[in-house]
Each structure stands twice: as C-alpha cells, then as structure tokens.
Amino acid sequence: MPKLTPDTVLHRAPSFIAEVDTSNEAKVHYESRILKFGHDAFALLDLFHTPRTVGQALTLLGPRLKGPRATREALATVVSLHQAGLLRTEPVEGFSNQPFPKGGYDAAFVHIAMLEDPVRKAAFQQAVRETVRDGDVVLDLGTGSGILAITAAQAGARKVYAVEPAGMVHLAQRIAERNGVADRIEFIRGWSPQLELPERADVLLTDIVGNEALDMQIWETVQDARRRLLNDSPRLVPGKLTAFATLARIPDAVLDKHRVTHDHLARWKEMFGIDFSPMAESESRRSIGFYERPETVQTWDVLSKPTELYQVDLHQDASGSLETLCTLAASHTGEANGVIVHFEAQLGSTTTLSTAPWLGCARSHWYTAVWALPDAIKVDPGQELNYSYRYFGDGTSHLEFVSGQ
C-alpha cells in the first residue's frame, strides 16, 4: 500500500454503515468487518465524500485540532481509514454490488429504470436541445448517468459542470469519455449547496423532480443555485411545475394496504389471539398519502377533471411553505375516497413532461401520488368538494378534506 503524503488525493468508499458510541468513538461496518476508529473518523469520512488531498482535509479539520497531539491522532485516523479501504487513492467506479435500495443511486436498477422510461429522459433531452446555446456554461444538478450533461455538450455548451453526490459520477465520466465530450464536462462529486464554481452558469438542468413535484426539494435547491451559481437571467430546465388534483375511487384492495380496517382486526384476532384495535383508532379521521404505479391508477374510477392544485415558477424564490385551497367538481356519480396528484413540468420552450397516470405505463419512471381520505363521500355531477394542500418546505406535504356536501 503506497505511503500517504499531504498531497495524496483520497476518495471515500461508496457506502458503509457507521455507528458512534457515547465517547464519540467510531465503529464502521464495511465488507463484513467491524472496524473501530478515533473520534475524528466521521468528520474525515464526511470531508472525503468529495475527493481531496490529505493536507486539505486536515486543514479543513483544523478548527477542532487544538494541538500537535490532536493533529497526529487525526493523521493516524486517516492512515487507518486508508488501510481499511474506506479511503482510497483511486475511486470505486461502476455500479454498486449492494441491492436496491441499499445501493442507492449507484445501483444499476435505478438507472435502468430511468433510461427504460420511453418518455421522461427523452423529453428532458429535447428540452436541453431547445435551451442550450453555443458557448453556454451549463450546471447539471444530479447528473446521474450524465445523460443531460452529455446532451448539453453535444448541443454546443462550452462548459458543463455535472454535479452528483453518488459514486455514479465516476461512471458518468467514463460515459462522457466514450461519447467524446469529456473535455467540456467537469464532473463534481458533491451537493450543490456546498459547491462553488469558478464561473456562473447560463443554464441549469436538473431532473431532481420526485413522484410529487416538490418532494425532492427542487424548489429550494434551484433557489440556492440561482443565488450563488447562476447568472442573473438563467435559463432553467425545468422552469415551471404545475400540480393537479383529481377525485378518484381508490379500490378497497389498495386501501387495505394502507389503512387498518375491521377486517384486519378480526383476522389478526383469530390468527394471534390479540386485539389490535388501537392501531385502527390511532389513524381515524386523517388523510394518508402514498405512491402507486401509474398503470395501476389507470384502472381506478376517476370522478372529476384534473384541477390545478398549485403552480411553482422555479425562477422565483421558495417561500418556505405553500398553502392552497382546491375545489374539485365531480364529473361522475360515485364514491370519492381519494385524490390523485400529478404534475406537468415545463421543460423547454415547447417541451413539457406530464406524470398524469393515464399517460404512463409499466416502464414509466414515476409513481403517482395518492391521498386516501378518511371517509368516502358519495358525489354526483357538479357537486363540489374542497381540499386544502400544504407543502412544508422540506419535501413533505399534506392534503385533507375541508368541506363539501
């Protein structure tokens, strides 16, 4: 194993399980081993999430190193982490060998699902071609496989900064090399709020849009990038997100997976001889949110037309939270016991992406957001029901019934 010097660049292993005891000593589960390290280990592992030299890491750790002994101990910990394979002189490239979801965004499963989607990535690619101009500087947040960064370079970008916190960034680099555009793309492993660029970007690209429009905190992330990393009048892909709500009848078989019923209680009483009724009592009178596959939601009875729930212009600052009141007018007779939420993303000047379940299929890389309501309400055409929706500013939201006959 080569000797470490202050100029040695180290890369952190992609994944491991960490513990800390009451004395702040670190215990790491890695490759079927349990390893113990000094109390600087977690700080160092955090610092080396971004590749850096040993000297840079110790300098950043400096404020907590109060003397020569503390510095020596920190350096010894770097050596121990290196010897254990947690810090490496070469990055670990390729997909994770851990099963999804433990492998996270380094798992092949995730990228296969994204690239197999017949609509989503192709729509983003088209928007990149509509938006990027010759000579542009582009920032791609959450680059993943590098598909948008590579497309931007092919569209004429002078420089692309492709940011990805997962180890997948190393594989994306190789894909860019294979496609002849690596000389114009700088791949950066890290999180954008911790990032500084040598120049401001003209265009921001990001597909950190979740199953519900705001659940991956795209609004907050883009706001931070606009303030620190982009020019004064940036072009954004996507630029606007519009969410829609639709009344629906959720089948009982689906509801039974998310809400404890009297049938559950009776069956469990017979199976286990225990009364579990407090479980049903604890969730009464509240809405329950969950995600369902679009090809499944397609089979449900839809009882209203989609109605706008909220609209977010990503060129404008996030307000911390978002509250709206939505009125849904029934278009069919039936029992409304849920609300389907989907969104449309304005990607480019002529390109949009819709996650409406009736436009999806088994290969779609999205789930449909669904809110199951406390009670089913019998509705007739023209009948109006009011719902309140709140986004809390941290990727979480809530929808509930307000009024209606």
Beta strands, then each sheet from edge to edge (+ up, - down):
strand 1: 9-12
strand 2: 17-20
strand 3: 26-30
strand 4: 33-37
strand 5: 52-53
strand 6: 87-88
strand 7: 137-141
strand 8: 159-164
strand 9: 185-189
strand 10: 201-206
strand 11: 230-237
strand 12: 240-249
strand 13: 288-292
strand 14: 301-302
strand 15: 307-313
strand 16: 322-329
strand 17: 334-346
strand 18: 352-354
strand 19: 368-379
strand 20: 384-391
strand 21: 397-404
sheet 1: 5+ 1- 6+
sheet 2: 2+ 3- 4+
sheet 3: 9+ 8+ 7+ 10+ 11+
sheet 4: 13+ 19- 17+ 12- 14+
sheet 5: 13+ 19- 17+ 12- 15+
sheet 6: 13+ 19- 17+ 18-
sheet 7: 16+ 20- 21+
end
